[in-house]
Amino acid sequence: MRANAAQYELIAPATLDDVLATLATGGYTPIAGGTEIMVALSAGRLPQKPLVSLQHLKELRFIETTAEAYVIGAGTTFSDIRHHAGLAADLPLLAGAASWTGSIANQNRGTLGGNLVNASPAADSPPALLAYEATLKLVSATGSRTMPYTAFHLGYKKTALLPGELVYSIAVPRIWTGYRSYTRKVGTRNAQAISKIALACLARIEENKIADIRIGAASLSAMPMRCAATESALLGQPVTSQTVEKARAALASEARPIDDIRSTAAYRAAVAGNLLEEFLQQLST
Amino acid sequence: MIELNINGKPYTVDVPPMKRLLDVLREDLHLTGVKEGCGEGECGSCSVLFDGVLANSCLIPVLQAEGVEIGTIEGVAIGEQLAPIQQCFLEEGGAQCGICTPGMILATKHLLDKYPQPTLPQIQEGLAGNLCRCTGYSRIFAAVEAAAKLA
C-alpha cells in the first residue's frame, strides 16, 4: 500500500555544508533523483525517517577533466554522463552503462552517486567502475576521505559509507589507451530491463598475451563484484581455447548467482560464461 | 508553502514536501492531463518537462520542483490551437485511449528539442520510457516523424 506522504519530512538545505550538518545530526535519508526512494515510497516500503534533498546541489553535479582522470560529481545524472563527449570517447564502459540505465526520463533524474549508494547487485554502473578502478571521495561534516571503489561494497546493499557521510565524487583514471573494452547487459529485453547479468571488461594484450585484465560483474553475487579469480586465470595467458575454458571454470568457481524474480542461478552462471567467452574471442581477433 | 512555476504561471500550494508532483498537479492544481499509470517510473504516463527535460512526476517529491520550470501537456497547445506535435498525433492516429498520449507528446517535444530530425532508432529510444497499450507504436512513430518534418 502507498505510504502517506504527509508522514515524511523533506528539507532542501541550500548548500552542501548545510546538508552535511543536517546529516551529522543523524537519522536523515538523503534523496537525489528519487528514482529509487520514490518507488519505495509508492510501494509503502520507505522507512519513516526524515529526508534531505541533494538534487538542487550544483556542487555535486560536475564532470572535471584532468590529465590523469575524470572526476564526476555524485549528483551527475546518467544523461550528463552519456552526453559528455570525453567520457563517451575515453570511458565507453561507463558511457554504455549510463545509456542503458532506465528510460530517458530516469536518466535525466538518476545520479551516479545514487546508483552506487543504493548498492543494488544488479546496478548498471558498478561493473564499469570496478573495472576502471575508480576512486570515491566521501564527505561528511567532519572532513573527507578517499577510498578505492573496489572496497566500497561490503555485502548485499551494504556499503562502507559511514553514518553522516555522502559520496562526493567518483574519479576514474584515464589510462586506457591500448586497452580493449567489452560490456554487455542481458535482461528480459534490450530496453529498460534490470539486468539478469552484466559484465564490463578491459584488457591489454602484449605480445599475444593478456598483460592486464579487469572484469566487473553485476548480478553474479550479493554485491557488484570484481572477478579476481577469473582475472588471475587470464593474466599472462595467450587467448587460446584452453585459456577460455580455464577462465570459464574460474568464473564459475567465484560467481555466487541466485534464483530470484528476474532469473535463475543456472541461467546467470551459463550466460556469464558465454559473455566472458564472447569478450575473449573479440580479444583474439 | 511551496511555490511552483507551471507552464509559465506561478502557483503556491500548501502540501507536504514529499507529496508526489504528480498528485499535486492532479489533486491540488487540477492539471489532470498528467496521468498515473504504474506509479514507479516505468510507464511514462506521468511525464512532465522539468527545466526542459523529460521526467516522471510520480518520482519527484514536490519540494524538488520548487524553482524549476515545469511543463505539462496543458502548456503545449498555443491558445485554442493544437501545437504541431499534437496535430500530427491526431492526424496519424497516434492516440487512442489517451492515457499515454500526454506523456508521448512531452517525450516527443523533449526528443525534437535534442534531435530536430531524429532517426527511427532515436525516436524509439526517446519514447522507450512511454508505454502504450492500445494504438500501437508504429502510428506513434509516424506521428513523431510527421512532426519532425514540420519543424
Contacts between the chains, C-beta under 8 A, distances in Angstrom:
chain1	res1	chain2	res2	distance
A	2	B	39	7.6
A	5	B	16	4.8
A	5	B	18	4.3
A	5	B	19	4.3
A	5	B	20	6.8
A	5	B	23	7.6
A	5	B	61	7.7
A	6	B	16	4.2
A	6	B	18	7.9
A	6	B	19	7.5
A	8	B	16	7.1
A	8	B	17	7.8
A	8	B	18	4.0
A	9	B	17	7.2
A	9	B	18	7.6
A	10	B	17	3.9
A	10	B	18	4.8
A	10	B	61	5.5
A	10	B	63	5.1
A	11	B	17	7.4
A	11	B	63	7.8
A	12	B	63	5.8
A	12	B	64	7.2
A	12	B	66	7.6
A	31	B	61	7.1
A	33	B	59	7.6
A	34	B	59	4.7
A	34	B	60	6.0
A	34	B	61	6.4
A	34	B	64	7.0
A	35	B	41	5.9
A	35	B	59	5.6
A	38	B	20	6.9
A	38	B	41	7.4
A	38	B	58	6.9
A	38	B	59	4.1
A	38	B	60	7.1
A	38	B	61	6.8
A	39	B	40	4.7
A	39	B	41	6.2
A	39	B	59	7.0
A	41	B	18	6.9
A	41	B	20	7.9
A	42	B	20	7.6
A	42	B	39	4.8
A	42	B	40	5.8
A	42	B	58	6.8
A	43	B	40	7.3
A	51	B	18	6.9
A	51	B	61	7.8
A	53	B	61	7.4
A	53	B	63	6.4
A	53	B	64	5.7
A	55	B	64	5.3
A	56	B	64	7.1
A	56	B	67	7.4
A	79	B	53	7.2
A	102	B	41	7.3
A	102	B	129	7.3
A	103	B	41	7.8
A	103	B	42	7.9
A	103	B	44	6.7
A	103	B	128	5.7
A	103	B	129	2.4
A	103	B	130	7.8
A	104	B	54	5.7
A	104	B	107	7.3
A	104	B	110	7.2
A	104	B	125	7.0
A	104	B	126	6.0
A	104	B	128	7.2
A	104	B	129	5.6
A	105	B	41	7.3
A	105	B	44	6.2
A	105	B	47	6.2
A	105	B	54	4.6
A	105	B	55	5.3
A	105	B	56	4.9
A	105	B	107	7.6
A	105	B	129	4.8
A	106	B	41	5.7
A	106	B	56	7.0
A	106	B	59	7.8
A	106	B	129	6.7
A	108	B	50	7.2
A	108	B	53	4.5
A	108	B	54	5.9
A	108	B	55	5.5
A	109	B	50	7.8
A	109	B	55	5.5
A	109	B	56	7.5
A	109	B	59	6.6
A	109	B	60	7.6
A	191	B	125	7.6
A	191	B	128	4.7
A	192	B	42	7.5
A	192	B	128	6.2
A	192	B	129	6.8
